[in-house]
Amino acid sequence: MAVPKRKTSQAKTSSRKAANMKKMATGLSTCPKCHEPKLPHRVCPNCGYYDGKDVVNAE
C-alpha cells in the first residue's frame, strides 16, 4: 500500500480545496409569477405558487 513520504503542506491542501469553493450554486430557476430565484420543481418560497396555482398561502 502506498504511503506518502512527506506531510502535505497547508498551502497544497488549501489550493486543492479552493477549486471547489469557487463553484456557484447551479440549478436555480426564476419564478414565473414573482421572478424571484427558486429551486426547480418546488413551491416558490416568496409567493407560494407552483405550476401556475396558489399552493401555499405566503405572507
KOLGU-4560 file (N, C-alpha, C; in nm, 3 decimals, padded with zeros to 5 digits):
<recs>
<n_xx: 00.084 n_yy: -00.118 n_zz: 00.000 ca_xx: 00.000 ca_yy: 00.000 ca_zz: 00.000 c_xx: 00.088 c_yy: 00.125 c_zz: 00.000 mol: A seq: 1 type: MET>
<n_xx: 00.052 n_yy: 00.224 n_zz: -00.078 ca_xx: 00.133 ca_yy: 00.345 ca_zz: -00.090 c_xx: 00.113 c_yy: 00.435 c_zz: 00.032 mol: A seq: 2 type: ALA>
<n_xx: 00.227 n_yy: 00.487 n_zz: 00.080 ca_xx: 00.226 ca_yy: 00.576 ca_zz: 00.195 c_xx: 00.300 c_yy: 00.703 c_zz: 00.155 mol: A seq: 3 type: VAL>
<n_xx: 00.247 n_yy: 00.823 n_zz: 00.185 ca_xx: 00.318 ca_yy: 00.946 ca_zz: 00.149 c_xx: 00.449 c_yy: 00.960 c_zz: 00.226 mol: A seq: 4 type: PRO>
<n_xx: 00.553 n_yy: 01.012 n_zz: 00.158 ca_xx: 00.683 ca_yy: 01.031 ca_zz: 00.223 c_xx: 00.685 c_yy: 01.154 c_zz: 00.310 mol: A seq: 5 type: LYS>
<n_xx: 00.611 n_yy: 01.258 n_zz: 00.270 ca_xx: 00.611 ca_yy: 01.384 ca_zz: 00.344 c_xx: 00.468 c_yy: 01.426 c_zz: 00.376 mol: A seq: 6 type: ARG>
<n_xx: 00.456 n_yy: 01.507 n_zz: 00.480 ca_xx: 00.326 ca_yy: 01.563 ca_zz: 00.516 c_xx: 00.285 c_yy: 01.665 c_zz: 00.409 mol: A seq: 7 type: LYS>
<n_xx: 00.159 n_yy: 01.662 n_zz: 00.367 ca_xx: 00.110 ca_yy: 01.759 ca_zz: 00.270 c_xx: 00.097 c_yy: 01.895 c_zz: 00.337 mol: A seq: 8 type: THR>
<n_xx: 00.158 n_yy: 01.995 n_zz: 00.275 ca_xx: 00.159 ca_yy: 02.128 ca_zz: 00.336 c_xx: 00.020 c_yy: 02.189 c_zz: 00.334 mol: A seq: 9 type: SER>
<n_xx: 00.002 n_yy: 02.290 n_zz: 00.420 ca_xx: -00.128 ca_yy: 02.357 ca_zz: 00.428 c_xx: -00.159 c_yy: 02.432 c_zz: 00.300 mol: A seq: 10 type: GLN>
<n_xx: -00.057 n_yy: 02.488 n_zz: 00.235 ca_xx: -00.078 ca_yy: 02.560 ca_zz: 00.109 c_xx: -00.124 c_yy: 02.466 c_zz: -00.001 mol: A seq: 11 type: ALA>
<n_xx: -00.066 n_yy: 02.349 n_zz: -00.006 ca_xx: -00.104 ca_yy: 02.250 ca_zz: -00.107 c_xx: -00.248 c_yy: 02.203 c_zz: -00.085 mol: A seq: 12 type: LYS>
<n_xx: -00.283 n_yy: 02.178 n_zz: 00.041 ca_xx: -00.418 ca_yy: 02.134 ca_zz: 00.075 c_xx: -00.520 c_yy: 02.244 c_zz: 00.045 mol: A seq: 13 type: THR>
<n_xx: -00.486 n_yy: 02.368 n_zz: 00.083 ca_xx: -00.579 ca_yy: 02.479 ca_zz: 00.063 c_xx: -00.600 c_yy: 02.508 c_zz: -00.085 mol: A seq: 14 type: SER>
<n_xx: -00.492 n_yy: 02.501 n_zz: -00.164 ca_xx: -00.507 ca_yy: 02.530 ca_zz: -00.307 c_xx: -00.589 c_yy: 02.422 c_zz: -00.376 mol: A seq: 15 type: SER>
<n_xx: -00.581 n_yy: 02.299 n_zz: -00.329 ca_xx: -00.662 ca_yy: 02.192 ca_zz: -00.387 c_xx: -00.810 c_yy: 02.211 c_zz: -00.352 mol: A seq: 16 type: ARG>
<n_xx: -00.838 n_yy: 02.254 n_zz: -00.229 ca_xx: -00.976 ca_yy: 02.273 ca_zz: -00.187 c_xx: -01.036 c_yy: 02.402 c_zz: -00.242 mol: A seq: 17 type: LYS>
<n_xx: -00.952 n_yy: 02.497 n_zz: -00.283 ca_xx: -01.001 ca_yy: 02.627 ca_zz: -00.330 c_xx: -01.081 c_yy: 02.615 c_zz: -00.458 mol: A seq: 18 type: ALA>
<n_xx: -01.052 n_yy: 02.513 n_zz: -00.540 ca_xx: -01.123 ca_yy: 02.496 ca_zz: -00.666 c_xx: -01.271 c_yy: 02.468 c_zz: -00.642 mol: A seq: 19 type: ALA>
<n_xx: -01.302 n_yy: 02.397 n_zz: -00.534 ca_xx: -01.442 ca_yy: 02.365 ca_zz: -00.504 c_xx: -01.514 c_yy: 02.484 c_zz: -00.443 mol: A seq: 20 type: ASN>
<n_xx: -01.443 n_yy: 02.577 n_zz: -00.381 ca_xx: -01.506 ca_yy: 02.693 ca_zz: -00.319 c_xx: -01.552 c_yy: 02.794 c_zz: -00.423 mol: A seq: 21 type: MET>
<n_xx: -01.495 n_yy: 02.788 n_zz: -00.542 ca_xx: -01.530 ca_yy: 02.883 ca_zz: -00.647 c_xx: -01.661 c_yy: 02.847 c_zz: -00.715 mol: A seq: 22 type: LYS>
<n_xx: -01.710 n_yy: 02.726 n_zz: -00.696 ca_xx: -01.830 ca_yy: 02.681 ca_zz: -00.763 c_xx: -01.952 c_yy: 02.756 c_zz: -00.712 mol: A seq: 23 type: LYS>
<n_xx: -02.038 n_yy: 02.792 n_zz: -00.803 ca_xx: -02.161 ca_yy: 02.863 ca_zz: -00.769 c_xx: -02.275 c_yy: 02.762 c_zz: -00.756 mol: A seq: 24 type: MET>
<n_xx: -02.379 n_yy: 02.801 n_zz: -00.685 ca_xx: -02.498 ca_yy: 02.717 ca_zz: -00.674 c_xx: -02.569 c_yy: 02.718 c_zz: -00.808 mol: A seq: 25 type: ALA>
<n_xx: -02.579 n_yy: 02.603 n_zz: -00.870 ca_xx: -02.642 ca_yy: 02.594 ca_zz: -01.001 c_xx: -02.781 c_yy: 02.534 c_zz: -00.986 mol: A seq: 26 type: THR>
<n_xx: -02.858 n_yy: 02.542 n_zz: -01.090 ca_xx: -02.988 ca_yy: 02.480 ca_zz: -01.090 c_xx: -03.099 c_yy: 02.569 c_zz: -01.040 mol: A seq: 27 type: GLY>
<n_xx: -03.072 n_yy: 02.695 n_zz: -01.014 ca_xx: -03.178 ca_yy: 02.786 ca_zz: -00.972 c_xx: -03.255 c_yy: 02.833 c_zz: -01.094 mol: A seq: 28 type: LEU>
<n_xx: -03.385 n_yy: 02.842 n_zz: -01.081 ca_xx: -03.468 ca_yy: 02.898 ca_zz: -01.186 c_xx: -03.545 c_yy: 03.016 c_zz: -01.128 mol: A seq: 29 type: SER>
<n_xx: -03.612 n_yy: 03.089 n_zz: -01.213 ca_xx: -03.689 ca_yy: 03.203 ca_zz: -01.165 c_xx: -03.837 c_yy: 03.169 c_zz: -01.163 mol: A seq: 30 type: THR>
<n_xx: -03.905 n_yy: 03.222 n_zz: -01.065 ca_xx: -04.049 ca_yy: 03.201 ca_zz: -01.053 c_xx: -04.118 c_yy: 03.283 c_zz: -01.162 mol: A seq: 31 type: CYS>
<n_xx: -04.209 n_yy: 03.223 n_zz: -01.239 ca_xx: -04.277 ca_yy: 03.299 ca_zz: -01.344 c_xx: -04.374 c_yy: 03.403 c_zz: -01.289 mol: A seq: 32 type: PRO>
<n_xx: -04.415 n_yy: 03.387 n_zz: -01.164 ca_xx: -04.511 ca_yy: 03.481 ca_zz: -01.105 c_xx: -04.443 c_yy: 03.604 c_zz: -01.045 mol: A seq: 33 type: LYS>
<n_xx: -04.341 n_yy: 03.582 n_zz: -00.957 ca_xx: -04.278 ca_yy: 03.694 ca_zz: -00.887 c_xx: -04.134 c_yy: 03.720 c_zz: -00.933 mol: A seq: 34 type: CYS>
<n_xx: -04.080 n_yy: 03.635 n_zz: -01.020 ca_xx: -03.946 ca_yy: 03.649 ca_zz: -01.077 c_xx: -03.834 c_yy: 03.645 c_zz: -00.973 mol: A seq: 35 type: HIS>
<n_xx: -03.857 n_yy: 03.574 n_zz: -00.864 ca_xx: -03.754 ca_yy: 03.552 ca_zz: -00.763 c_xx: -03.687 c_yy: 03.418 c_zz: -00.790 mol: A seq: 36 type: GLU>
<n_xx: -03.560 n_yy: 03.399 n_zz: -00.751 ca_xx: -03.495 ca_yy: 03.269 ca_zz: -00.772 c_xx: -03.554 c_yy: 03.163 c_zz: -00.681 mol: A seq: 37 type: PRO>
<n_xx: -03.571 n_yy: 03.043 n_zz: -00.736 ca_xx: -03.625 ca_yy: 02.931 ca_zz: -00.658 c_xx: -03.568 c_yy: 02.802 c_zz: -00.713 mol: A seq: 38 type: LYS>
<n_xx: -03.577 n_yy: 02.696 n_zz: -00.637 ca_xx: -03.534 ca_yy: 02.565 ca_zz: -00.683 c_xx: -03.639 c_yy: 02.509 c_zz: -00.778 mol: A seq: 39 type: LEU>
<n_xx: -03.597 n_yy: 02.441 n_zz: -00.884 ca_xx: -03.695 ca_yy: 02.388 ca_zz: -00.978 c_xx: -03.779 c_yy: 02.275 c_zz: -00.916 mol: A seq: 40 type: PRO>
<n_xx: -03.901 n_yy: 02.264 n_zz: -00.961 ca_xx: -03.996 ca_yy: 02.161 ca_zz: -00.917 c_xx: -04.031 c_yy: 02.174 c_zz: -00.770 mol: A seq: 41 type: HIS>
<n_xx: -04.029 n_yy: 02.296 n_zz: -00.718 ca_xx: -04.067 ca_yy: 02.321 ca_zz: -00.580 c_xx: -04.152 c_yy: 02.447 c_zz: -00.572 mol: A seq: 42 type: ARG>
<n_xx: -04.228 n_yy: 02.459 n_zz: -00.464 ca_xx: -04.313 ca_yy: 02.576 ca_zz: -00.443 c_xx: -04.223 c_yy: 02.697 c_zz: -00.420 mol: A seq: 43 type: VAL>
<n_xx: -04.259 n_yy: 02.809 n_zz: -00.478 ca_xx: -04.182 ca_yy: 02.932 ca_zz: -00.460 c_xx: -04.196 c_yy: 02.978 c_zz: -00.315 mol: A seq: 44 type: CYS>
<n_xx: -04.084 n_yy: 02.997 n_zz: -00.243 ca_xx: -04.094 ca_yy: 03.039 ca_zz: -00.103 c_xx: -04.141 c_yy: 03.183 c_zz: -00.089 mol: A seq: 45 type: PRO>
<n_xx: -04.132 n_yy: 03.262 n_zz: -00.195 ca_xx: -04.170 ca_yy: 03.402 ca_zz: -00.186 c_xx: -04.320 c_yy: 03.422 c_zz: -00.204 mol: A seq: 46 type: ASN>
<n_xx: -04.377 n_yy: 03.363 n_zz: -00.310 ca_xx: -04.519 ca_yy: 03.387 ca_zz: -00.339 c_xx: -04.608 c_yy: 03.265 c_zz: -00.315 mol: A seq: 47 type: CYS>
<n_xx: -04.551 n_yy: 03.145 n_zz: -00.302 ca_xx: -04.630 ca_yy: 03.027 ca_zz: -00.272 c_xx: -04.696 c_yy: 02.963 c_zz: -00.392 mol: A seq: 48 type: GLY>
<n_xx: -04.654 n_yy: 02.997 n_zz: -00.513 ca_xx: -04.713 ca_yy: 02.940 ca_zz: -00.634 c_xx: -04.631 c_yy: 02.822 c_zz: -00.683 mol: A seq: 49 type: TYR>
<n_xx: -04.700 n_yy: 02.725 n_zz: -00.745 ca_xx: -04.635 ca_yy: 02.613 ca_zz: -00.812 c_xx: -04.722 c_yy: 02.573 c_zz: -00.929 mol: A seq: 50 type: TYR>
<n_xx: -04.664 n_yy: 02.568 n_zz: -01.047 ca_xx: -04.731 ca_yy: 02.526 ca_zz: -01.170 c_xx: -04.853 c_yy: 02.614 c_zz: -01.199 mol: A seq: 51 type: ASP>
<n_xx: -04.841 n_yy: 02.744 n_zz: -01.170 ca_xx: -04.947 ca_yy: 02.839 ca_zz: -01.201 c_xx: -05.063 c_yy: 02.838 c_zz: -01.103 mol: A seq: 52 type: GLY>
<n_xx: -05.048 n_yy: 02.764 n_zz: -00.992 ca_xx: -05.157 ca_yy: 02.756 ca_zz: -00.893 c_xx: -05.105 c_yy: 02.805 c_zz: -00.759 mol: A seq: 53 type: LYS>
<n_xx: -05.195 n_yy: 02.868 n_zz: -00.682 ca_xx: -05.161 ca_yy: 02.913 ca_zz: -00.547 c_xx: -05.168 c_yy: 02.790 c_zz: -00.454 mol: A seq: 54 type: ASP>
<n_xx: -05.054 n_yy: 02.738 n_zz: -00.415 ca_xx: -05.050 ca_yy: 02.616 ca_zz: -00.335 c_xx: -05.040 c_yy: 02.647 c_zz: -00.186 mol: A seq: 55 type: VAL>
<n_xx: -04.954 n_yy: 02.743 n_zz: -00.154 ca_xx: -04.929 ca_yy: 02.778 ca_zz: -00.014 c_xx: -04.961 c_yy: 02.925 c_zz: 00.004 mol: A seq: 56 type: VAL>
<n_xx: -05.028 n_yy: 02.958 n_zz: 00.111 ca_xx: -05.057 ca_yy: 03.099 ca_zz: 00.140 c_xx: -04.933 c_yy: 03.162 c_zz: 00.201 mol: A seq: 57 type: ASN>
<n_xx: -04.862 n_yy: 03.241 n_zz: 00.122 ca_xx: -04.742 ca_yy: 03.310 ca_zz: 00.169 c_xx: -04.780 c_yy: 03.448 c_zz: 00.221 mol: A seq: 58 type: ALA>
<n_xx: -04.713 n_yy: 03.487 n_zz: 00.329 ca_xx: -04.743 ca_yy: 03.618 ca_zz: 00.385 c_xx: -04.669 c_yy: 03.725 c_zz: 00.310 mol: A seq: 59 type: GLU>
</recs>
